[in-house]
Amino acid sequence: MANPQVENGYTKIANEIVEAIYKYKLSGHECRMLLLIIRKTYGFNKTEDSISLSQMMEELSLSKTRCSQVINKLQLQKIVTVTEYCNGKGKKYRFNKDFEQWNTVTEKCNRYRKVKSTVTVFCNPPLQKSVSTKETIKKETITKEKVFVLPSWIPEETWQAYIAVRNKKKAANTTYALNLIIKKLEKFKPKHIEIINQSITGGWVDMYPLKGELNASTNTGFTANTYRGNNNNRELDPRTAAEIDRIAASLK
């Protein structure tokens, strides 16, 4: 059972503001957004705060588009003002407590558009980095790497079984690494499915020719020592050398 106590934190807000909010014709989404902004500002004894769209989406369970529409409407009504930085630092939202300046907007805002009259733009970055409250510090990781796309000529079920082997061996499953595997499989067509199944049953993270299909010059006597001779006497750690010998023996 919920048992909220003032000792655990509270938001200081004048009664006149509360009365103005419930008397003003706000939609459900607008009212919720306004309460969120008041909570993030007045709730931390601040007049403005940085609130990302992703945080609004999470707190209010609304889509990104809908959050933009609601903020746009509150700006048009002059209930909320926004400080926007051109250097990519984001936006700060401020609740306008002077309710006599609030305007009634009857037009529908189904599309987001910038409201110049209530947005203050700073093109020069502030000297000090703006610090948000601990509730608003949420990092959003942007992955620039291209997404791996499985070719249509490889069955999804077979590929997932192979990926399970790579995961068990703790092999890298980056887009670059998987694309290298695909290039190898293209050379093994039309027996690429058999090649994949061979790696699955053998517990290999790489692709190798089918057993018995290597020519004599390639297959005969191939060991870790042969690998060193073909690679300028490259030194191998014992674990890698043992793995090469095991694979070579299985291909004979």
Buried (B, 14 or more C-beta within 10 A) or exposed (E): EEEEEEEEEEEEBEEEBEEBBEEBEBEEBBBBBBBBBBBBBBBBEEEBBBBBBEBBBEBBEBEEEBBBBBBBBBBBBBBBBBBBBEEEBBBBBBBBBEBEEBEEBEEEBEEBEEBEEBEEEEEEEEEEEBEBBEBBEEEEEEEEEEEEEEEEEBEEEBBEBBBEBBEEEEBEEEEEEBEEBBEBBEEBEEEBBEBBBBBBEBEBBEBBBEEEBBEEEEBEEBEBBBBBEEEEEEEBEEEEBEBBBEBBEEBE
